[in-house]
Amino acid sequence: MRLNVAVVVLLTGLVAATYGFGIYLFAQLVPDMQASLGFGFSYVGTITASAQLGFLLCAMLAVWLTPKVGGGRMIAASGAVCALALLLIPLSSNTFVIGVLLTLLAGTAATVFVPMVDVIARVVAYRYRGLAMGLVSSGTSYGVAINSLLVPIYAPQGEWRSVWWVVGLLTLAMAVLVLVVLKRGGLLGQTLPSAPTATTDEAASSSGRPGLIRPWVLLIWSMNFLIGFATFPFQTYLSSYLRTELGFDVQYTAQVWAVIGFVGMFAGLAVGWLSDRTGLRFAMYLVYGCVVTAALIFVVQPSGHWPLVAAVLFSTAFYPIFGLIPAYVSKLASSSAMAVSIFGIANVMQGSGGMLGNYGAGLLANHSGSFAGVYAVISGVGVLLIVLTLRLPSEAPAAASKGLAVG
């Protein structure tokens, strides 16, 4: 297998592990781990919020450390740490220790994903990098799909620890393969040379001068905060809502997650293809509308096959969301340095929104005794995102006025 293909495939697998196993498996096993370890929904909210904090801190660490040690080393080390944390969870019955390990797992998702831009730039031709990153970004959905196959096999027998063992061993094998391939490809060394000296506009943008603070930039940051606030708790409490409140069994719940994973395998590429032809704002309307509709289903008609319909709608929205915002920023930013600054802050806002959303949703469910209110709030946030999108400038005229190519 050619080096570039091998690297992209393995990095996709590592994203499946760090995101799919490291972040989203816990959400599917919450009811089973609750029954065994005896924690409440307030704990779930605290832990998932802590995981978002771990993601934020490690994302900032990766930005600082990657140029010093190289993207390949960061990825290989993060894969090993992820595998170790996954294997330690089934060995512990202490909820605090498990919370620390889940926070560490969320951190490895950041320290794997951030350096990938460097590694892919070194092995993939320029014109294919968008396709490569699209595939890598979809890795999460493959991890979620694997979770959905494993949970119904082990969880009904109370063997939730076995699920962690299986994914931990899979991740360990993946980490070893990544290390071998990156080493053979000479990708464990330093990162790419520094870019040429920035222009005056780039320097002004990167230094944080007023040129960076523009109305559309503030809108993007606000939208990223709301995206995290709405989409993260949607998944965190999905299994708990379906199984403990709505009375669905573990097999049906696994089917819902399988739909989310399966649709997500194609949603990113499909919506990305659509956005190139209709414009990014239209694609945003589509995905935010899907979030609103999916959340409303869980409020007004959470029975029969409707949760599966909601899963299709949510997955159609969730995976593409994280590609639409950076694409929009890259088309409106006047320089690459400005785009990096804007999107860096946007990621922090997204993580902060996820922290607050998970924690607040846990408190709301704990005090109200129902998750219906949580999904009603999520639907309202989706409507607000549509309203904010209406205020965004069109990317095409903005790009043309700057003399930039419009993709």
C-alpha positions in Angstrom: 0.0 0.0 0.0 1.3 3.4 -0.9 2.5 5.6 2.0 -0.1 8.3 1.5 -3.0 5.9 1.4 -1.7 3.9 4.3 -1.3 7.1 6.4 -4.8 8.4 5.6 -6.5 5.1 6.4 -4.6 4.6 9.6 -5.3 8.2 10.8 -9.0 7.6 10.0 -8.8 4.5 12.3 -7.1 6.5 15.0 -9.8 9.2 14.9 -12.4 6.3 15.1 -10.6 5.2 18.3 -9.9 8.6 20.0 -13.3 10.1 19.2 -15.6 7.1 18.6 -14.3 5.0 21.5 -12.7 7.6 23.7 -15.5 10.1 23.7 -18.8 8.5 22.5 -18.6 5.0 23.9 -19.2 6.2 27.4 -22.5 7.8 26.3 -23.7 4.4 25.0 -22.7 2.6 28.2 -24.0 5.1 30.7 -27.0 3.0 31.8 -24.9 -0.1 32.3 -22.1 1.6 34.1 -24.7 3.4 36.3 -26.2 0.2 37.4 -22.8 -1.3 38.2 -21.1 1.7 39.8 -24.1 3.6 41.2 -23.5 7.2 39.9 -26.2 9.7 39.0 -26.8 12.0 36.0 -25.1 14.9 37.8 -21.9 12.8 37.7 -22.5 12.2 34.0 -22.8 15.9 33.4 -19.7 16.7 35.4 -17.6 14.0 33.7 -18.6 14.9 30.2 -18.0 18.6 31.0 -14.6 17.6 32.4 -13.8 15.7 29.2 -14.5 18.8 27.2 -12.1 20.8 29.4 -9.5 18.1 28.7 -10.1 18.4 25.0 -9.6 22.2 25.2 -6.4 22.0 27.2 -4.9 19.3 25.1 -5.9 21.2 21.9 -3.9 24.2 23.1 -1.1 21.9 24.2 -1.0 20.3 20.7 -0.8 23.7 19.0 2.2 24.6 21.1 4.0 21.2 21.1 3.5 20.0 17.5 6.1 22.4 16.0 8.6 21.3 18.6 8.3 17.5 18.5 6.7 16.9 15.1 3.1 15.9 14.2 4.0 12.3 13.7 5.4 11.9 17.2 2.4 13.7 18.7 0.0 11.3 16.9 1.9 8.1 17.7 2.2 9.1 21.4 -1.4 10.1 21.6 -2.6 6.8 20.1 -0.6 4.9 22.7 -2.0 7.0 25.6 -5.5 6.5 24.2 -5.1 2.7 24.1 -3.7 2.6 27.7 -6.6 4.7 29.0 -9.2 2.5 27.3 -7.6 -0.6 28.8 -7.5 0.9 32.3 -11.2 1.9 32.5 -12.4 -1.8 32.9 -9.8 -2.3 35.6 -11.3 0.4 37.9 -14.5 0.6 40.0 -13.6 4.1 41.3 -15.8 6.7 39.6 -13.2 9.4 40.1 -10.5 7.4 38.4 -12.8 6.6 35.5 -13.6 10.3 35.2 -10.0 11.1 35.0 -9.4 8.5 32.3 -12.4 9.7 30.3 -11.0 13.2 30.5 -7.6 12.0 29.3 -9.3 10.1 26.4 -11.0 13.3 25.3 -7.6 15.0 25.4 -6.0 12.4 23.1 -8.7 13.2 20.6 -7.4 16.7 20.4 -3.7 15.7 20.4 -4.4 13.3 17.5 -6.5 15.6 15.4 -4.6 18.8 15.6 -1.2 17.5 14.2 -2.9 15.6 11.4 -2.9 18.7 9.2 0.9 18.6 9.4 1.2 14.9 8.6 -1.3 14.9 5.8 0.4 17.9 4.2 3.6 15.9 4.1 2.2 12.9 2.3 -0.9 13.9 0.4 -0.8 16.1 -2.7 -2.3 19.5 -2.4 -5.3 18.9 -4.6 -6.3 15.8 -2.6 -5.9 17.1 0.9 -9.6 18.1 1.2 -10.7 14.6 0.4 -8.1 13.1 2.8 -9.2 15.3 5.7 -12.8 14.6 4.9 -12.2 10.9 5.2 -10.1 11.3 8.4 -12.8 13.5 9.9 -15.4 10.9 9.2 -13.5 8.4 11.4 -15.7 9.2 14.4 -18.7 7.7 12.6 -16.8 4.4 12.1 -16.0 4.3 15.8 -19.6 4.9 16.7 -20.7 2.1 14.4 -18.3 -0.3 16.0 -19.6 0.7 19.4 -23.1 -0.1 18.2 -22.0 -3.6 17.3 -20.3 -4.3 20.6 -22.7 -2.8 23.1 -25.7 -5.2 22.4 -23.4 -8.2 22.6 -21.9 -7.5 26.0 -24.1 -4.9 27.8 -27.3 -7.1 28.3 -25.2 -9.6 30.3 -23.8 -6.8 32.5 -20.4 -7.2 30.8 -19.8 -3.5 29.9 -16.2 -3.9 30.9 -15.7 -6.3 28.0 -16.6 -3.5 25.6 -13.8 -1.4 26.9 -11.4 -4.3 26.7 -12.2 -5.0 23.0 -11.9 -1.3 21.9 -8.8 -0.9 24.0 -7.1 -3.8 22.2 -8.2 -2.6 18.8 -6.8 0.8 19.6 -3.5 -0.7 20.8 -3.1 -2.6 17.5 -4.0 0.6 15.6 -1.4 2.6 17.6 1.3 0.1 16.8 0.5 0.1 13.1 0.5 3.9 13.1 3.9 4.0 14.7 5.4 1.5 12.3 4.0 3.3 9.2 5.0 6.8 10.3 8.5 5.6 11.2 9.0 3.9 7.9 7.7 6.9 6.1 10.1 9.2 7.9 7.2 11.1 9.5 8.3 11.0 13.1 10.7 13.9 12.7 10.1 17.6 13.0 7.2 19.3 11.5 7.2 21.2 8.2 9.4 24.3 7.9 7.9 27.5 9.0 5.8 29.4 6.5 7.3 32.5 4.9 7.2 35.8 6.7 3.6 37.0 7.2 2.3 40.0 5.3 1.3 43.2 7.1 -2.4 42.0 7.1 -1.4 38.6 8.4 0.6 40.1 11.2 -2.2 42.4 12.2 -4.6 39.5 12.2 -2.4 37.2 14.2 -1.5 39.8 16.7 -5.1 40.2 17.6 -5.5 43.8 16.4 -9.0 45.1 15.5 -8.9 43.6 12.0 -9.6 40.2 13.5 -12.7 41.4 15.4 -15.4 41.7 12.7 -19.1 41.2 12.9 -19.0 37.9 10.9 -16.2 36.6 13.0 -18.1 37.3 16.2 -21.1 35.4 14.7 -18.9 32.4 13.9 -17.5 32.3 17.4 -21.1 32.5 18.8 -22.3 29.8 16.5 -19.4 27.5 17.5 -20.3 27.9 21.1 -24.0 27.1 20.4 -23.0 24.1 18.2 -21.1 22.6 21.1 -23.9 23.5 23.6 -26.5 21.7 21.5 -24.9 18.7 19.8 -22.7 17.3 22.5 -25.5 16.8 25.1 -27.7 15.4 22.4 -25.5 12.4 22.2 -24.3 12.3 25.8 -27.8 11.6 27.2 -29.3 9.8 24.2 -28.9 6.2 25.6 -30.1 7.3 29.0 -33.2 8.9 27.6 -34.0 6.0 25.3 -33.5 3.3 27.9 -34.2 4.7 31.3 -37.1 7.1 30.5 -38.6 5.9 27.2 -38.2 2.2 28.0 -36.4 1.0 24.8 -34.2 -2.0 25.2 -30.4 -2.1 24.6 -30.8 -3.6 21.1 -33.1 -0.8 19.9 -30.8 1.8 21.5 -27.8 0.2 19.7 -29.8 0.4 16.4 -30.2 4.2 16.9 -26.5 4.6 17.5 -25.7 2.3 14.5 -27.9 4.6 12.3 -26.0 7.6 13.6 -22.7 6.0 12.8 -23.7 4.6 9.4 -25.2 7.8 8.1 -22.2 9.7 9.4 -19.9 7.7 7.2 -21.4 9.4 4.2 -22.9 12.7 5.6 -19.7 14.7 5.7 -18.8 14.0 2.1 -22.3 14.4 0.8 -23.0 17.7 2.6 -19.6 19.0 1.6 -20.3 18.2 -2.0 -23.6 20.0 -1.7 -22.0 23.1 -0.1 -19.6 23.4 -3.1 -22.6 23.7 -5.4 -25.2 25.6 -3.3 -23.1 27.7 -1.0 -22.0 27.1 2.6 -24.8 29.1 4.1 -27.4 26.9 2.5 -25.7 23.8 3.8 -25.7 25.4 7.3 -29.5 26.0 7.0 -29.8 22.3 6.1 -27.8 20.9 9.0 -29.2 23.2 11.7 -32.7 22.4 10.4 -31.9 18.7 10.9 -30.8 19.4 14.5 -34.0 21.2 15.2 -36.2 18.5 13.7 -34.3 15.6 15.4 -34.5 17.3 18.8 -38.3 18.0 18.4 -38.9 14.4 17.6 -37.5 13.5 21.0 -39.9 16.0 22.6 -43.2 15.4 20.8 -43.0 11.9 19.3 -40.2 9.8 20.9 -41.9 6.5 20.1 -42.0 3.7 17.5 -39.5 4.2 14.7 -39.3 8.0 15.2 -36.1 7.8 17.2 -34.5 6.2 14.2 -35.7 9.0 12.0 -34.2 11.5 14.5 -30.9 9.6 14.4 -30.7 10.0 10.6 -31.5 13.7 10.9 -29.0 14.3 13.7 -26.2 12.3 12.0 -26.8 14.2 8.7 -26.2 17.4 10.7 -23.5 16.5 13.2 -20.6 15.2 11.1 -20.8 17.9 8.4 -21.0 20.7 10.9 -17.4 20.5 11.8 -16.3 20.9 8.2 -18.7 23.7 7.2 -17.4 26.3 9.7 -13.7 26.0 8.8 -14.6 26.0 5.1 -16.5 29.3 5.6 -13.7 30.9 7.6 -11.2 30.0 5.0 -13.2 31.7 2.3 -13.8 34.9 4.1 -10.5 35.4 6.0 -8.1 37.8 4.3 -5.1 35.6 5.1 -4.2 32.1 6.3 -2.9 33.6 9.6 -6.3 35.2 10.2 -8.1 32.0 9.3 -6.0 30.0 11.8 -6.6 32.6 14.6 -10.3 32.7 14.0 -10.8 29.0 13.8 -8.5 28.4 16.8 -10.7 30.6 19.0 -13.8 29.0 17.4 -12.6 25.6 18.6 -12.2 26.9 22.1 -15.8 28.4 22.0 -17.1 25.0 20.7 -15.5 23.1 23.5 -16.7 25.7 26.1 -20.2 25.3 24.8 -20.0 21.5 25.0 -18.8 21.7 28.6 -21.7 24.0 29.6 -24.2 22.1 27.6 -23.3 18.7 29.1 -23.2 20.0 32.6 -26.4 22.0 32.3 -28.2 19.2 30.6 -27.2 16.8 33.4 -28.5 19.3 36.1 -31.8 19.9 34.2 -32.5 16.2 33.8 -31.6 15.5 37.4 -33.9 18.2 38.7 -36.8 17.7 36.3 -36.7 14.0 36.2 -37.0 14.0 32.4 -34.8 14.5 29.4 -37.6 16.1 27.3 -36.6 19.5 28.5 -33.0 19.0 27.4 -34.1 18.2 23.9 -36.5 21.1 23.8 -33.6 23.4 24.7 -31.5 21.8 22.0 -34.2 22.5 19.4 -34.4 26.1 20.5 -30.6 26.5 20.1 -30.9 25.0 16.6 -33.4 27.7 15.7 -31.1 30.4 17.0 -28.3 29.0 14.8 -30.5 29.3 11.8 -31.2 33.0 12.7 -27.4 33.7 13.1 -26.7 32.0 9.8 -29.1 34.4 8.2 -26.8 37.3 9.3 -23.6 35.8 7.9 -22.3 37.4 4.7 -22.3 35.2 1.6 -18.9 33.6 1.1 -18.7 34.1 -2.7 -18.8 37.9 -3.0 -16.6 38.2 0.0 -14.0 35.9 -1.5 -14.2 37.6 -4.9 -13.7 41.1 -3.4 -10.5 39.9 -1.9 -9.3 38.3 -5.1 -9.4 34.8 -3.6 -10.5 31.7 -5.4 -14.0 30.6 -4.6 -14.3 26.8 -4.1 
